[in-house]
């Protein structure tokens, strides 16, 4: 028997296990599994009596995270997830940009100095009344502002009131209409120091409009128009309008109804009419208003008058709102009959001459009563802003009376001298004086309106020939224009039958007061620029 054909001798368990291990070491290397996975080797068929061999797992990376089983829920992103990092980077970028912007603006503010952040101005009010204001608000609190740092172009008088971030510029006279104004503050500095800067604002006033009264055989009308006269609109109509006045927002109209007077207050468009309570059943004339004091004033006479009873031409004031009772002016604790009176512009005070010739000043906002200002024969006018009245004294002199301290100086003659004036109406920068030329016998030969500047220089502005009459000359609030009321052809111009009779035909000539050129002639009279109605 050949040795090659002889069967292999039986092996022990230990020898068989050693033989298998030797065979495994000679087997080819197992391929590496993809990163992050564990590999399990297939089971090797073994004899039933052999010990099972557990395959050793091959770990690709000890730092790789284990993969979830297929039936496990997905894992939430951790703090190191790429999406979290992108969000964090976005937040950091936004914060960085904000820091740069805020720092840049702070540095810009530091290097530029204060700037204007807000402007307040009522341009429409500014052309009607004195005392209107422009308020500049800066972006930071300011050091003290001196009046010399402020300029207004075109130039107008003003005062300055500054505190904190705000600078208030108060115009002491009304402004021109349709005019661009520039207000500048030079060298403004913040309270914290830093560079100085110039603050400035520009605004434009609106075109002016006026009211006029027009009487006719049927109804009387108050109409509003521009200064060209092409856009006249009636705002209130009544069979008998005796007088009216205008504030910046309201009309005050005196009408005649059933042989007595009524006073109506309404909006500029004639709406929201309400009636004021009068002292009794009687007649009203010489209506005036105080815009600043919120008052209406008028002279009142009872309808029933006897030698022993009734009131004649007493001065009455009351609130435009109608929330108070009529208040009758007194002199020496007695109701006084009044010959002439006017509101002091931009105040609640009245200046009047009683039938005894006493000139009195009475502040209707208080209870001090009337102050005696001497004897006077005529009250010619009161200037805006200066509280100076022009009055004729009993000795025939015409004086400028300071209503604040009672001092007075003679009114200087104009150059050239056009003679004594019958009326003098002040405006910012001068006066309008109505003079009458007479022949050797004292008969009128003509009338004229003379413009007299503050320095006394006089210019003939408007004149009419004999047979015509100038009833009134009223400057616009700023002195930019003038409205002159004329009664033409007196011989053929009969009077009406109103409480204060006037020629039936009246015209209003509008002039540019600066150039002297006539702008337009309008039908009607009693321009709203006038402080009181004309009389003849």
C-alpha positions in Angstrom: 0.0 0.0 0.0 1.4 3.3 -0.9 1.8 5.8 1.9 0.0 8.4 -0.2 -3.1 6.4 -0.2 -3.2 6.0 3.5 -5.8 8.1 5.3 -4.8 11.1 7.5 -4.5 10.2 11.1 -7.2 11.6 13.3 -6.6 15.0 15.1 -7.5 16.3 18.5 -9.7 19.3 19.0 -6.7 21.4 19.9 -4.9 20.4 16.7 -7.9 21.1 14.6 -8.3 24.6 16.1 -4.7 25.4 15.5 -4.9 24.2 11.9 -7.9 26.5 11.3 -6.2 29.5 12.7 -3.2 28.8 10.5 -5.5 28.6 7.5 -7.1 31.9 8.4 -3.8 33.7 8.6 -3.0 32.5 5.1 -6.4 33.8 3.8 -6.5 37.1 1.8 -7.0 40.3 3.8 -10.6 41.3 4.2 -11.5 44.6 2.4 -11.8 47.7 4.6 -15.4 48.8 5.1 -16.6 52.3 4.3 -15.8 55.0 6.9 -18.1 55.0 9.8 -19.4 51.4 9.5 -18.8 48.2 11.4 -18.2 45.0 9.2 -19.4 41.5 10.2 -17.8 38.4 8.6 -20.0 35.5 7.4 -20.2 32.5 9.7 -17.9 29.6 8.9 -19.4 26.2 8.8 -17.9 24.2 11.7 -18.3 20.7 12.9 -20.9 20.4 15.5 -18.4 19.6 18.1 -16.2 22.6 17.5 -16.5 25.9 19.4 -18.1 28.8 17.5 -15.7 31.5 16.2 -16.9 35.0 16.8 -15.7 37.3 14.0 -13.7 40.3 15.3 -15.2 43.6 14.1 -13.0 45.9 12.1 -13.3 49.6 13.2 -12.5 52.2 10.6 -12.1 55.2 12.9 -12.4 55.4 16.6 -13.6 59.0 16.4 -16.4 58.6 13.9 -20.0 58.8 15.2 -22.0 55.6 14.9 -24.7 55.5 12.3 -28.3 55.1 13.5 -30.1 52.0 12.8 -32.6 52.1 9.9 -35.6 52.0 12.3 -34.2 54.7 14.7 -35.6 58.3 14.5 -33.3 60.9 12.8 -30.9 62.6 15.1 -31.3 66.4 15.8 -28.5 68.6 14.6 -26.0 69.2 17.3 -24.3 72.5 18.1 -21.5 71.7 15.7 -23.9 71.1 12.8 -23.1 73.1 9.6 -26.6 74.9 9.6 -26.0 76.1 13.2 -22.6 77.4 12.3 -24.0 79.3 9.3 -26.8 80.9 11.5 -24.2 81.9 14.1 -22.0 83.4 11.5 -25.0 85.4 10.1 -25.9 86.8 13.5 -22.3 87.8 14.2 -22.1 89.5 10.8 -25.3 91.6 11.4 -24.1 92.6 14.8 -20.8 93.7 13.4 -22.5 95.8 10.7 -24.7 97.5 13.2 -21.7 98.3 15.4 -19.9 99.8 12.4 -23.0 101.8 11.3 -23.7 103.2 14.8 -20.1 104.0 15.4 -19.9 105.7 12.0 -23.0 107.8 12.7 -21.7 108.7 16.1 -18.3 109.7 14.6 -20.1 111.6 11.8 -22.2 113.5 14.3 -19.2 114.2 16.4 -17.3 115.6 13.4 -20.2 117.5 11.8 -21.7 119.1 14.9 -25.5 119.8 15.5 -28.0 119.3 12.7 -31.7 120.3 12.3 -34.0 117.3 13.0 -37.4 119.1 12.9 -38.9 122.5 11.9 -42.2 124.0 13.0 -43.8 127.0 11.3 -47.3 128.2 10.4 -46.6 130.2 7.2 -50.3 131.1 6.7 -50.6 132.6 10.1 -47.4 134.5 9.7 -48.8 136.8 7.0 -51.8 137.8 9.1 -50.5 138.4 12.6 -47.3 139.4 14.4 -45.8 137.1 16.9 -45.6 133.9 14.7 -42.7 131.7 15.3 -40.3 129.3 13.6 -38.9 126.6 15.9 -35.8 124.7 14.9 -35.1 121.5 16.8 -31.6 120.1 16.7 -30.5 116.5 17.1 -28.7 117.3 20.3 -28.9 119.8 23.2 -27.2 123.1 22.3 -25.1 125.6 24.1 -26.5 129.1 24.6 -27.6 130.8 21.4 -27.2 134.5 21.1 -29.5 136.7 19.0 -26.5 137.8 17.0 -26.1 134.3 15.6 -29.5 134.4 14.0 -30.3 135.9 10.6 -33.6 136.1 8.6 -33.6 136.8 4.9 -35.5 138.9 3.7 -34.8 140.9 6.9 -37.6 141.3 9.4 -37.4 142.1 13.1 -37.4 139.1 15.5 -36.5 137.9 18.9 -34.9 134.6 19.9 -35.7 132.1 22.7 -33.5 129.0 22.8 -33.4 126.2 25.4 -32.2 122.6 25.2 -32.5 121.3 21.6 -34.9 124.0 20.5 -34.4 127.5 19.0 -37.5 129.7 18.7 -37.4 132.7 16.4 -40.4 135.0 17.0 -41.3 137.5 14.2 -42.5 140.8 15.9 -44.3 141.9 12.7 -46.3 139.9 10.1 -44.5 138.5 7.1 -44.9 139.3 3.4 -47.1 137.0 1.4 -45.8 134.7 -1.4 -42.2 135.2 -0.2 -39.5 132.6 0.5 -37.8 133.2 3.9 -34.5 131.6 5.1 -33.8 131.4 8.8 -30.1 130.7 9.7 -28.3 130.1 13.0 -24.5 130.4 12.8 -22.0 128.5 14.9 -24.4 126.3 16.9 -22.5 124.0 19.3 -23.6 121.0 21.3 -23.5 121.1 25.1 -21.0 118.3 25.0 -18.6 120.2 22.9 -17.4 119.2 19.4 -17.3 121.3 16.2 -19.8 124.1 15.5 -22.2 124.0 12.6 -24.8 126.2 10.9 -28.5 125.4 11.2 -30.9 126.7 8.5 -34.4 126.2 7.2 -36.4 127.8 4.4 -40.2 128.2 4.1 -42.5 130.1 1.7 -45.6 132.1 2.8 -48.8 131.6 0.8 -50.4 134.2 -1.4 -52.6 136.7 0.4 -56.4 136.8 0.2 -58.8 139.5 1.5 -62.4 139.9 2.3 -64.6 142.7 1.0 -68.1 143.9 1.7 -70.3 144.6 -1.3 -73.8 146.1 -0.9 -76.6 146.0 -3.5 -80.3 146.8 -3.8 -81.1 143.2 -3.1 -78.6 141.5 -0.7 -75.3 142.4 0.8 -72.4 140.0 0.5 -69.0 139.4 2.0 -66.7 137.8 -0.5 -63.2 136.5 -0.4 -60.8 137.1 -3.3 -57.2 136.9 -4.3 -55.3 140.1 -4.9 -55.9 139.9 -8.6 -59.7 140.0 -8.1 -60.3 137.1 -10.5 -61.3 134.5 -8.0 -64.0 136.2 -5.9 -66.2 133.9 -3.9 -69.2 135.0 -1.8 -69.0 133.5 1.7 -71.9 135.1 3.5 -75.1 136.9 2.2 -77.7 138.9 4.2 -80.2 141.6 3.3 -78.5 144.1 5.6 -74.8 143.7 6.6 -73.8 146.7 8.7 -70.2 145.8 9.5 -67.8 142.9 9.8 -64.3 142.0 10.8 -62.0 139.0 10.2 -59.6 137.0 12.3 -57.2 134.3 10.9 -60.0 131.7 11.2 -63.3 133.5 11.7 -65.6 136.2 10.5 -67.6 138.4 12.9 -70.6 140.0 11.1 -73.0 142.7 12.4 -76.3 142.5 10.7 -79.6 144.5 11.0 -82.7 142.4 11.6 -86.2 143.8 12.5 -84.9 147.1 13.6 -82.1 145.8 15.8 -78.6 144.5 15.5 -77.2 141.0 15.8 -73.6 139.8 15.9 -72.8 136.5 14.1 -69.6 134.5 14.3 -68.8 132.0 11.6 -66.0 130.2 9.8 -64.3 131.8 6.8 -66.5 129.9 4.5 -69.7 131.2 6.2 -70.4 127.9 8.0 -71.0 127.1 11.7 -72.8 130.3 12.4 -73.5 131.2 16.0 -75.0 134.4 17.5 -73.4 136.3 20.4 -75.5 137.7 23.2 -75.8 141.5 23.2 -76.3 143.7 26.3 -79.9 144.3 25.3 -82.1 145.1 22.3 -80.3 147.8 20.4 -77.8 148.7 17.8 -74.1 147.8 17.2 -71.5 149.7 15.3 -67.7 150.1 15.1 -67.0 146.3 15.3 -63.4 145.3 15.9 -61.6 142.1 16.9 -58.5 141.2 19.0 -56.9 138.1 17.5 -54.5 137.7 20.4 -57.1 138.4 23.1 -59.8 136.3 21.4 -62.2 139.2 21.8 -64.8 141.1 19.8 -65.5 144.7 20.7 -68.2 147.2 19.5 -70.1 150.3 20.5 -73.7 149.6 21.6 -76.8 151.8 22.0 -80.2 150.7 23.4 -83.1 150.9 21.0 -85.2 152.7 23.6 -83.4 155.9 24.7 -84.7 158.7 26.8 -83.1 161.5 28.7 -83.2 159.4 31.9 -82.7 155.9 30.7 -80.9 153.8 28.2 -77.3 153.3 27.2 -75.7 155.3 24.3 -72.4 154.4 22.6 -71.0 152.3 25.4 -68.0 150.1 24.6 -68.6 146.4 24.9 -66.2 143.5 24.7 -66.8 139.8 24.9 -65.2 136.5 23.9 -65.4 135.4 20.3 -66.4 132.0 21.6 -69.5 133.4 23.1 -68.8 131.7 26.5 -69.1 134.8 28.6 -71.4 137.8 29.1 -70.9 141.2 27.4 -68.6 143.4 29.4 -69.1 147.2 29.3 -66.1 149.5 29.8 -66.3 151.9 32.7 -64.5 155.1 33.6 -64.5 156.0 37.3 -66.9 153.1 38.1 -69.5 154.4 35.6 -70.4 153.1 32.1 -68.9 155.6 29.7 -70.2 156.7 26.3 -67.4 156.4 23.8 -66.5 158.7 20.9 -63.6 156.7 19.4 -61.8 153.5 20.3 -59.4 150.9 19.0 -57.9 147.6 20.2 -54.2 147.8 20.8 -52.7 145.4 18.2 -51.6 142.0 19.5 -53.2 142.5 22.9 -56.5 142.5 24.7 -56.3 146.1 25.6 -58.5 148.9 24.3 -57.7 152.6 23.9 -60.7 154.9 23.8 -61.8 158.6 24.1 -65.1 159.2 25.9 -67.5 161.9 25.4 -65.7 164.0 28.0 -62.5 163.9 26.0 -60.6 161.6 28.4 -58.2 159.1 26.8 -58.2 155.8 28.6 -56.3 152.5 28.3 -58.1 149.4 29.6 -56.6 145.9 29.5 -59.7 143.7 29.1 -57.8 140.5 30.1 -57.5 141.8 33.7 -59.5 143.7 36.2 -57.3 146.8 36.8 -59.8 149.0 35.0 -59.2 152.1 32.8 -56.0 154.1 33.2 -56.2 157.8 32.4 -53.9 158.8 29.6 -54.8 162.5 29.5 -57.1 164.5 27.2 -57.4 163.9 23.5 -59.5 165.0 20.6 -58.7 162.2 18.1 -57.3 158.8 18.1 -55.4 158.5 14.8 -53.9 155.0 15.0 -51.8 152.5 17.0 -48.7 150.8 15.6 -48.1 147.0 15.7 -45.4 145.7 17.9 -44.3 149.0 19.5 -47.5 149.8 21.5 -47.3 153.4 20.3 -50.5 155.4 19.7 -50.8 158.5 17.5 -53.3 160.9 19.1 -54.3 164.6 18.7 -54.1 166.5 22.0 -56.5 169.2 23.1 -53.9 171.9 22.2 -53.8 170.8 18.6 -50.5 168.9 18.7 -50.2 165.4 17.3 -48.0 163.1 19.5 -46.7 159.5 19.6 -47.8 158.1 22.9 -46.0 155.2 24.5 -48.7 153.1 26.0 -46.3 151.1 28.1 -44.9 154.0 30.2 -47.1 157.0 29.2 -44.3 159.0 27.7 -44.9 161.0 24.5 -43.1 162.8 21.7 -44.4 165.2 19.0 -45.0 163.4 15.7 -42.3 164.6 13.3 -43.3 166.3 10.1 -42.6 164.4 6.9 -40.2 165.5 4.3 -41.6 167.0 2.2 -44.4 168.2 4.4 -47.8 167.6 2.8 -49.7 169.3 5.6 -51.8 167.9 8.5 -53.3 164.5 8.2 -57.0 163.6 8.9 -56.0 160.0 9.6 -52.7 158.3 10.2 -52.5 154.5 9.9 -49.2 152.9 11.1 -47.7 149.8 9.4 -44.3 148.1 9.9 -41.8 150.6 8.4 -44.0 153.7 8.2 -47.5 155.3 8.1 -50.2 156.0 5.6 -51.5 159.6 6.0 -54.7 160.9 4.5 -54.4 164.6 3.7 -56.9 167.0 2.1 -55.7 169.9 -0.1 -57.8 173.1 0.3 -58.0 176.4 -1.5 -57.8 179.8 0.1 -61.4 179.6 1.2 -60.9 176.2 2.9 -62.8 174.2 0.3 -61.3 170.8 -0.6 -59.5 170.7 -4.0 -58.3 167.1 -3.8 -57.3 164.3 -1.4 -54.2 162.1 -1.3 -52.7 159.2 0.6 -49.1 159.9 1.6 -46.6 157.1 2.4 -44.2 158.3 5.2 -41.3 156.0 6.0 -39.9 155.7 9.5 -37.1 158.1 8.6 -39.7 160.8 7.6 -39.3 160.5 3.8 -42.7 161.1 2.3 -44.1 160.0 -1.1 -47.5 160.7 -2.6 -49.0 157.3 -3.1 -52.5 157.9 -4.4 -54.7 160.9 -5.0 -58.2 161.8 -6.2 -59.6 165.0 -7.7 -62.3 167.2 -6.2 -65.7 165.6 -6.5 -64.3 162.2 -5.3 -63.5 161.2 -1.7 -61.0 158.9 0.0 -62.8 157.1 2.8 -60.1 154.9 4.2 -56.5 153.6 3.6 -55.5 150.3 5.1 -52.1 148.7 4.8 -51.7 144.9 4.7 -50.4 143.4 8.0 -46.8 143.4 6.8 -47.0 146.8 5.0 -46.6 145.1 1.6 -49.8 146.3 0.1 -52.5 149.0 0.7 -56.2 149.0 0.2 -57.7 152.4 -0.4 -61.5 152.9 -0.4 -62.8 155.6 -2.7 -66.3 157.1 -3.2 -66.3 158.3 -6.8 -68.5 161.1 -8.2 -70.1 162.1 -4.9 -72.7 164.3 -6.6 -74.3 161.3 -8.3 -73.5 158.8 -5.5 -76.4 158.8 -3.0 -76.0 157.4 0.5 -77.5 154.1 1.6 -79.9 153.8 4.6 -77.8 151.7 6.8 -77.1 152.4 10.5 -73.8 154.0 9.5 -74.7 155.5 6.1 -72.1 155.4 3.3 -72.2 156.3 -0.4 -73.9 153.6 -2.4 -71.0 153.1 -4.8 -67.6 152.3 -3.3 -64.4 151.0 -4.9 -61.2 149.5 -3.4 -57.9 150.2 -5.0 -55.1 147.7 -4.2 -51.6 149.1 -4.5 -48.1 147.6 -4.0 -47.0 149.7 -1.1 -43.3 149.2 -1.9 -43.4 150.3 -5.5 -46.5 152.5 -5.4 -48.0 150.7 -8.4 -51.7 150.1 -8.6 -52.6 146.4 -8.9 -56.4 146.3 -9.4 -59.6 148.1 -8.6 -62.3 146.0 -6.9 -66.0 146.6 -6.3 -66.7 146.8 -2.6 -65.2 148.2 0.5 -64.2 147.5 4.1 -61.1 145.3 3.3 -60.3 142.8 6.0 -56.9 144.4 6.4 -58.7 147.4 8.0 -59.1 147.5 11.8 -62.5 149.1 11.6 -65.1 150.0 9.0 -64.9 153.3 7.0 -67.0 156.3 8.0 -67.8 159.5 6.1 
